[in-house]
Every structure is written in structure tokens, then in C-alpha cells.
Amino acid sequence: MTHTLHERVLTLAGLFQCTALVRRAANEGKKIDTPTKACLNSLFVDAPENVEAIYTSKAHLRMGLTSLLQHMGNNSQQRDIELTRYVITLLYLEKKLSKNSSLMQKLDDGVEIARSQVEYFSITHENVIASLADLYQNTVSTLTPKVMVSGDSDRLQDNDTASLIRALLLAGIRSAVAWRQCGGTRLQLIFKRRAILQEAQAILGKLPAIDTLV
């Protein structure tokens, strides 16, 4: 199936949003809002009608699109090397993960367990987030290089915050999977950067008001 630049940009925005939320949690602590819910929800969308459906709505990717434009744009002062490192590392880890059938099966099984929890709790319930965090530690975190998250030491030592960070990193892997499935490659981030930025700006400019996920 041929995928469009539009679809690839949406998945890349999803990845940037996950990493931006990781950085926010590491510095400000646990916070649950619509962008967070959209990222966590993406883990449970396994047969979307289209790429947008992974995140429920394009409007839920406003943070990710803005972050993408800031960190891939021409203004070097707006770039954040730390966030870019998260993005590149997750793309690399997803590539390694996709070649490890046993870990992929373990990941699929873990998501199904978390899905059953969502039926009894909300998607942002501490039990669900803890389950996703454990799944990240038992799958993605067994690969190298590990994602080294920097931030406020007190925030990082808080169990709820640490679990949210790991769950968001797992959601970042989900977006990296979608990016690859849509034909995205790391080289495109270099050689197709201008086209990616133009499409991201076009999408952002047409977004409706942010919907609220409940």
C-alpha cells in the first residue's frame, strides 16, 4: 500500500508528542491531559481505518506538530538536543524491536493485558499506566541503547511520574512503528526535512479547536 507524506507526518508528530510529554513529566511531574491521553490511547488502536484514527483526531496532535516544527525547523535556537535524542533513539529501538519476534510477541501480549485493565479502569488509571510501564521495562528497555531521560531528580524518583514516562516511551514506540509502516525512514528526516516541515505547518494551520478526550 502506498502511503502519503501527510500520513508520515502525522505519525512523526505522534512520536514528537510522546517525547515532548516525557520531557515535561521529567521536569514537572505527572500530568494527565488530552495530549497524554491521545498518546496512551494509541497503544490500543491495532486496526485503525487510517493513520489519524491512531490518535483519534489530528487535533490531538497539536503539541506534536508544534514540537516537530520547532525541532526540525531552521531556527537552531528552538531546537532541543535532548528531545531530538529521544526521537532518534526510539526510532532506532523500534527497528531493533521489529526484528525480535519473541519481544514483539511479549509486547503484544502485554498490551492485551493492559487492554483488559482499561475495560475496568480508565485508560489513565494508575494501574493501567503501571502495567504499560512494566511492559516497557520488560521489552523495549531490554534493548540497547536505553533511553536516558533527564529531568528533575525528585520528579524522576516519583513512582507515578516514572511509570508515566515509561508508558509514554512505549507510546513513542507505537508511533515509530506507524512511521515505519507508512514508509518513513531515518534518512527522510534529513533529505525530506523541508517537505516534512511544510506538511506539518499545513496540517497545523487547518486544525480545529482541540477536542477533549474523556
C-alpha positions as CSV (number, residue, x, y, z in Angstrom):
1,M,0.0,0.0,0.0
2,T,1.3,3.5,-0.9
3,H,1.3,5.9,2.0
4,T,1.4,9.7,1.8
5,L,3.6,12.3,3.2
6,H,0.6,13.5,5.2
7,E,0.3,10.2,6.9
8,R,4.0,10.0,7.7
9,V,3.9,13.5,9.2
10,L,1.1,12.6,11.5
11,T,3.0,9.6,12.8
12,L,6.1,11.7,13.3
13,A,4.1,14.3,15.1
14,G,2.8,11.5,17.4
15,L,6.4,10.5,18.1
16,F,7.4,14.1,18.9
17,Q,4.4,14.5,21.1
18,C,5.3,11.4,23.2
19,T,8.8,12.6,23.7
20,A,7.7,16.2,24.5
21,L,5.4,14.7,27.2
22,V,8.3,12.6,28.5
23,R,10.4,15.7,28.9
24,R,7.5,17.6,30.6
25,A,6.8,14.8,33.0
26,A,10.6,14.5,33.9
27,N,10.7,18.2,34.7
28,E,7.2,19.0,36.0
29,G,5.8,15.7,37.2
30,K,2.8,13.6,36.3
31,K,0.1,15.4,34.4
32,I,-2.8,13.9,32.5
33,D,-4.3,15.9,29.7
34,T,-5.7,15.4,26.2
35,P,-2.3,15.1,24.5
36,T,-1.3,12.5,27.1
37,K,-4.5,10.5,26.7
38,A,-4.1,10.6,22.9
39,C,-0.6,9.1,23.1
40,L,-1.6,6.4,25.6
41,N,-4.7,5.5,23.6
42,S,-2.6,4.9,20.5
43,L,-1.3,1.8,22.2
44,F,-4.7,0.2,22.0
45,V,-5.5,1.0,18.4
46,D,-4.4,-2.0,16.4
47,A,-6.6,-1.9,13.3
48,P,-7.2,1.8,12.5
49,E,-9.2,2.9,9.5
50,N,-6.5,5.5,8.8
51,V,-3.4,7.0,10.4
52,E,-5.4,9.8,12.1
53,A,-7.5,7.2,13.9
54,I,-4.4,6.1,15.8
55,Y,-4.6,9.4,17.7
56,T,-8.4,9.7,17.5
57,S,-8.1,13.1,15.9
58,K,-5.5,15.3,14.2
59,A,-6.5,18.0,16.8
60,H,-4.9,15.8,19.5
61,L,-1.5,16.1,17.8
62,R,-1.2,19.9,18.1
63,M,1.6,19.6,20.6
64,G,3.4,17.1,18.5
65,L,3.2,19.1,15.3
66,T,4.4,22.2,17.1
67,S,7.3,20.3,18.6
68,L,8.2,18.8,15.2
69,L,8.3,22.3,13.7
70,Q,10.4,23.7,16.5
71,H,13.0,20.9,16.5
72,M,13.2,20.2,12.8
73,G,12.9,23.9,11.7
74,N,15.6,26.3,10.6
75,N,15.8,28.2,13.9
76,S,18.6,26.4,15.7
77,Q,17.8,28.3,18.9
78,Q,14.4,26.5,19.2
79,R,15.9,23.0,18.8
80,D,16.3,20.8,21.9
81,I,19.0,18.3,21.5
82,E,17.6,16.2,24.4
83,L,14.2,15.8,22.7
84,T,15.8,15.0,19.4
85,R,17.9,12.4,21.1
86,Y,14.7,10.7,22.4
87,V,13.2,10.7,19.0
88,I,16.2,9.2,17.2
89,T,16.7,6.6,20.0
90,L,13.1,5.5,19.8
91,L,13.3,5.1,16.1
92,Y,16.4,3.0,16.4
93,L,14.9,0.9,19.2
94,E,11.8,0.3,17.2
95,K,13.8,-1.0,14.3
96,K,15.6,-3.5,16.6
97,L,12.4,-4.5,18.3
98,S,10.7,-5.2,14.9
99,K,13.4,-7.8,14.2
100,N,12.9,-9.6,17.6
101,S,9.9,-11.8,17.2
102,S,9.9,-13.0,20.8
103,L,9.9,-9.5,22.2
104,M,7.2,-8.4,19.7
105,Q,5.0,-11.3,20.9
106,K,5.7,-10.3,24.5
107,L,4.8,-6.7,23.7
108,D,1.5,-7.8,22.0
109,D,0.6,-10.0,24.9
110,G,1.3,-7.2,27.4
111,V,-0.8,-4.7,25.5
112,E,-3.7,-7.2,25.6
113,I,-3.4,-7.5,29.4
114,A,-3.4,-3.7,29.7
115,R,-6.4,-3.6,27.4
116,S,-8.4,-5.8,29.8
117,Q,-7.5,-3.4,32.6
118,V,-8.8,-0.5,30.6
119,E,-12.2,-2.2,30.5
120,Y,-12.4,-1.9,34.3
121,F,-10.5,1.3,34.8
122,S,-9.9,4.4,32.7
123,I,-7.0,4.5,30.3
124,T,-5.2,6.9,32.6
125,H,-5.7,4.9,35.8
126,E,-2.6,4.3,37.8
127,N,-2.9,0.5,37.4
128,V,-3.1,0.8,33.6
129,I,-0.1,3.2,33.4
130,A,1.9,0.9,35.8
131,S,1.1,-2.1,33.6
132,L,2.3,-0.2,30.5
133,A,5.4,0.9,32.3
134,D,6.3,-2.6,33.4
135,L,5.7,-3.8,29.8
136,Y,8.2,-1.1,28.5
137,Q,10.8,-2.3,31.1
138,N,10.4,-5.9,30.1
139,T,10.6,-5.3,26.4
140,V,12.0,-2.1,24.9
141,S,14.2,-1.4,27.9
142,T,16.0,-4.7,27.5
143,L,17.4,-3.4,24.2
144,T,20.3,-1.0,23.7
145,P,20.8,1.9,23.7
146,K,18.5,2.7,26.6
147,V,16.5,5.9,26.6
148,M,18.3,8.0,29.2
149,V,15.7,10.5,30.5
150,S,17.0,13.7,32.1
151,G,15.0,16.0,34.4
152,D,14.3,17.0,37.9
153,S,15.6,14.3,40.3
154,D,12.7,14.5,42.6
155,R,10.2,14.1,39.7
156,L,12.2,11.1,38.3
157,Q,12.2,9.4,41.6
158,D,8.4,9.6,42.0
159,N,6.9,6.2,41.1
160,D,3.8,7.6,39.4
161,T,5.9,10.0,37.3
162,A,8.4,7.3,36.4
163,S,5.6,5.0,35.3
164,L,4.0,7.7,33.1
165,I,7.4,8.4,31.5
166,R,7.9,4.7,30.6
167,A,4.3,4.4,29.3
168,L,4.8,7.4,27.1
169,L,8.1,6.0,25.8
170,L,6.1,2.8,24.9
171,A,3.6,5.0,23.1
172,G,6.5,6.6,21.3
173,I,7.5,3.2,20.0
174,R,3.9,2.8,18.8
175,S,4.3,6.0,16.7
176,A,7.7,4.8,15.5
177,V,6.0,1.6,14.3
178,A,3.4,3.6,12.4
179,W,6.1,5.8,10.9
180,R,7.9,2.8,9.5
181,Q,4.7,1.2,8.3
182,C,3.9,4.4,6.4
183,G,7.2,4.2,4.7
184,G,9.1,6.6,7.0
185,T,12.9,6.2,7.3
186,R,15.6,8.0,9.3
187,L,17.1,9.3,6.0
188,Q,13.8,11.1,5.2
189,L,14.3,13.1,8.4
190,I,17.4,14.6,6.6
191,F,16.6,14.6,2.9
192,K,12.9,15.2,3.1
193,R,13.0,17.7,6.0
194,R,11.7,20.7,4.1
195,A,8.7,18.7,2.7
196,I,8.0,17.3,6.2
197,L,8.1,20.8,7.7
198,Q,5.8,22.2,5.0
199,E,3.2,19.4,5.5
200,A,3.4,19.8,9.3
201,Q,2.7,23.5,9.0
202,A,-0.1,22.9,6.6
203,I,-1.8,20.4,8.9
204,L,-1.3,22.6,12.0
205,G,-2.8,25.6,10.2
206,K,-6.0,23.6,9.4
207,L,-6.6,22.1,12.8
208,P,-9.9,22.6,14.5
209,A,-10.1,23.5,18.2
210,I,-8.6,20.8,20.4
211,D,-11.1,18.1,21.3
212,T,-11.2,16.7,24.8
213,L,-10.6,13.0,25.3
214,V,-12.6,11.5,28.2
